[in-house]
C-alpha cells in the first residue's frame, strides 16, 4: 500500500527566481529576477546561428549561461554525391562547435537523429526533458513548430517536441522518472522565444553583436559556399531590403524577431 506524505510541501519550488512581469522587457525582467540561464534547441547545425545567433551572442556578452542542443547532426546537408552521411555528420558537428565557441555558448549537445527523420515522439521529448532538467534554463529558444505552412519536418517537430517537453513533462516528476536516478529535479522555464515565426511580437536589437553572428554563420563552411564576411553582411542587408519592399517596414539585418511565450509557474 502506498502512503502519502503526512504534510504538504511548503518550500518554494523555484527559490532562486521571482516571477517576471509580462509587461516588462523579457530579457531585462529575466536578468533582474532569475538566474541568467538559456537553452537553445534547434534541428540542424547552423539553425541557431541563422535564426538566433545575435540573441545568443548578446546573452553570452551579458553574462548568461547558454547551452545549445541540436537534434540532428545535419548528415544530409550536401549536394556532393561523394560525401557519406557519417563523414558529413562529423564535419557539421565540428562546424557547430566552432560556431558555438564564437557566440560564447557551451559546447553543443547533439542528439544524433538522422537528418530528415526527427519525429515528434516520446523519445525526443524525453531527451529534451532531460536537458531542461539538467540545465534549468529560465529561457528556451527554439523553432516555431506551430507556424502554418512550415514545411521542414525536422524544424517543425523539434519546435513542437521542445514545447511539449517544457510543459507539462519537464515540470512533473512522474514524467520520465529515471531522471530522478541522476538527481535531476522537475523544472519549468519562465519563457520561450520561438524563431522562424510568422507573427513575431518580440524583437531583439543585435547591432552590438551583428558581426559576431556573421562570423558564427561563416563557421559552417560546408553550408556557406565560399561566401566571405562582407558577402554575408550584404546578403543580410539585401534580405532586409526585400522584406521592407514586401511590406515589413521594420525589417532590419540588425534585428532578430520571435514569438514570445510566457510560462507562469
C-alpha positions in Angstrom: 0.0 0.0 0.0 1.4 3.4 -1.0 1.4 6.0 1.7 1.1 9.7 1.1 3.2 12.4 2.8 1.7 13.5 6.1 2.3 17.2 5.5 2.3 19.1 2.2 5.5 20.5 0.8 5.7 24.2 1.7 9.2 25.2 0.4 9.1 27.2 -2.8 9.8 25.2 -6.0 11.9 28.0 -7.5 13.7 29.7 -4.7 16.3 31.3 -7.0 13.8 33.2 -9.1 10.9 35.7 -9.0 8.1 35.7 -11.5 8.7 38.1 -14.3 6.4 41.0 -15.2 4.7 40.2 -18.5 4.5 43.9 -19.3 8.3 44.4 -19.0 11.0 43.7 -21.5 11.6 39.9 -21.3 15.4 39.9 -21.1 15.5 42.8 -18.7 12.9 41.0 -16.5 14.8 37.7 -16.5 18.1 39.3 -15.8 16.7 41.2 -12.8 14.6 38.4 -11.3 16.1 35.0 -12.2 19.3 33.1 -12.9 20.7 34.0 -16.3 20.4 30.6 -18.0 19.2 29.9 -21.5 18.8 26.8 -23.7 18.6 26.9 -27.5 17.1 23.8 -29.1 17.3 23.5 -32.9 17.2 20.8 -35.6 20.5 21.2 -37.5 23.9 22.6 -37.2 23.6 26.3 -38.3 19.9 26.7 -37.4 20.8 28.5 -34.2 23.2 30.9 -35.9 20.9 31.8 -38.8 17.8 32.4 -36.6 19.2 33.4 -33.2 22.9 33.9 -33.4 22.6 37.5 -32.5 20.5 36.8 -29.5 22.8 34.0 -28.3 25.8 36.2 -28.7 24.1 39.1 -26.9 23.1 36.8 -24.0 26.7 35.5 -23.6 28.0 39.1 -23.7 25.7 39.9 -20.8 26.9 37.0 -18.7 24.2 34.4 -19.4 24.9 30.7 -19.2 23.8 29.4 -22.6 23.6 25.8 -23.8 22.7 24.6 -27.3 21.0 21.3 -28.2 20.9 20.1 -31.8 18.5 17.2 -32.6 20.4 16.0 -35.7 23.9 16.2 -37.0 22.9 17.6 -40.4 24.1 14.4 -42.1 22.2 15.1 -45.4 23.1 18.8 -45.9 25.1 18.5 -49.1 24.7 18.1 -52.9 28.1 16.4 -53.2 27.5 12.8 -54.3 30.9 11.7 -53.0 30.1 12.6 -49.4 28.8 10.0 -47.0 26.3 10.8 -44.2 28.8 9.7 -41.5 31.6 11.9 -42.8 29.3 14.9 -43.2 27.9 14.5 -39.7 31.4 14.8 -38.3 32.1 17.9 -40.4 28.9 19.6 -39.4 29.3 18.8 -35.7 32.8 20.3 -35.7 31.4 23.4 -37.5 28.7 23.8 -34.9 31.3 23.5 -32.1 33.3 26.3 -33.8 30.2 28.5 -34.2 29.2 28.0 -30.6 32.6 29.0 -29.4 32.4 32.2 -31.5 29.0 33.0 -29.9 30.3 32.2 -26.4 27.9 29.3 -25.6 28.9 26.0 -24.0 29.8 23.2 -26.4 26.7 21.9 -28.1 24.9 18.6 -27.4 23.9 16.5 -30.4 21.0 14.1 -30.1 22.1 12.3 -33.2 18.8 11.8 -35.1 19.3 11.3 -38.8 18.7 14.5 -40.9 15.1 14.3 -42.1 13.9 11.8 -39.6 13.2 13.8 -36.5 9.9 12.6 -35.0 7.7 14.4 -32.6 7.5 11.4 -30.2 8.1 10.3 -26.6 11.8 9.5 -27.2 12.7 13.0 -28.4 10.5 14.6 -25.8 12.2 12.6 -23.1 15.7 13.6 -24.3 14.7 17.2 -24.2 13.1 16.9 -20.8 16.4 15.6 -19.5 18.3 18.6 -21.0 15.8 21.0 -19.4 16.1 19.4 -16.0 19.9 19.3 -16.3 20.4 22.9 -17.3 17.4 24.5 -15.7 17.0 27.4 -18.2 14.8 30.3 -17.5 14.6 31.0 -21.2 14.3 28.5 -24.1 14.8 29.4 -27.7 13.5 27.0 -30.4 11.7 26.8 -33.7 8.1 27.9 -34.0 6.7 24.4 -34.8 3.2 25.7 -35.0 3.6 28.1 -37.8 1.1 27.5 -40.6 2.8 26.1 -43.7 6.1 25.3 -42.0 7.3 22.6 -44.5 10.5 21.4 -42.8 9.6 18.5 -40.6 12.8 18.5 -38.6 12.3 22.2 -37.7 8.6 21.7 -37.1 9.0 18.6 -34.9 11.9 19.9 -33.0 9.9 23.0 -32.0 6.8 21.1 -31.1 8.7 18.5 -29.1 10.5 21.2 -27.2 7.3 22.9 -26.3 5.8 19.6 -25.1 9.0 18.8 -23.1 8.7 22.1 -21.3 5.1 21.7 -20.2 3.9 19.6 -18.6 6.6 16.9 -18.9 9.8 18.6 -17.5 7.9 20.1 -14.6 6.2 16.9 -13.5 8.2 14.3 -11.6 6.0 11.4 -12.9 7.2 12.0 -16.4 10.5 10.3 -17.3 11.0 9.1 -13.8 14.5 7.7 -14.5 15.8 11.2 -14.5 15.5 11.0 -10.7 18.3 8.5 -10.6 20.6 11.3 -11.9 19.3 13.6 -9.3 17.5 15.7 -11.9 14.6 17.6 -10.4 11.5 18.9 -12.2 11.8 22.3 -13.8 9.8 24.7 -15.8 11.4 27.7 -17.7 9.7 31.1 -17.4 9.7 31.9 -21.1 10.2 30.7 -24.7 11.2 32.6 -27.8 10.0 30.9 -31.0 12.2 31.5 -34.1 11.1 31.4 -37.7 7.7 32.6 -36.7 5.1 34.4 -38.8 3.7 36.7 -36.1 6.7 38.0 -34.2 5.9 40.1 -31.1 9.4 40.3 -29.6 12.3 41.9 -31.3 16.0 41.9 -30.3 18.4 44.6 -31.4 21.6 42.7 -32.3 23.6 45.7 -33.6 26.4 45.2 -31.0 26.9 41.6 -31.9 25.9 41.5 -35.6 29.4 40.8 -36.8 29.7 38.0 -34.2 26.6 36.4 -35.6 28.0 36.7 -39.1 31.3 35.1 -38.1 29.4 32.2 -36.4 27.4 31.6 -39.6 30.6 31.5 -41.6 31.9 28.8 -39.2 29.5 26.5 -41.1 31.9 26.3 -44.0 30.2 23.3 -45.7 27.0 25.3 -46.0 28.0 28.9 -46.9 29.6 28.0 -50.3 32.7 30.2 -50.1 30.9 33.4 -49.0 33.1 36.0 -47.3 32.1 38.0 -44.2 31.3 41.0 -46.5 29.3 38.8 -48.8 27.2 37.5 -45.9 26.6 41.0 -44.5 25.5 42.1 -47.9 23.1 39.1 -48.2 21.6 40.0 -44.8 21.1 43.6 -45.9 19.5 42.6 -49.2 17.1 40.2 -47.4 16.0 43.1 -45.1 15.6 45.4 -48.0 13.4 42.8 -49.8 11.3 42.3 -46.7 10.8 46.1 -46.4 9.7 46.2 -50.0 7.2 43.4 -49.3 5.6 45.4 -46.5 7.6 44.8 -43.4 8.7 48.3 -42.8 10.7 47.4 -39.6 12.8 44.7 -41.3 16.5 45.1 -40.4 19.6 43.0 -40.6 20.3 44.1 -37.1 17.2 42.7 -35.6 16.0 39.2 -34.7 12.3 38.5 -34.2 10.5 35.9 -32.2 7.1 34.9 -30.8 7.2 35.3 -27.0 5.6 32.7 -24.8 5.4 33.1 -21.0 5.1 30.1 -18.8 3.6 31.0 -15.4 4.7 28.9 -12.5 
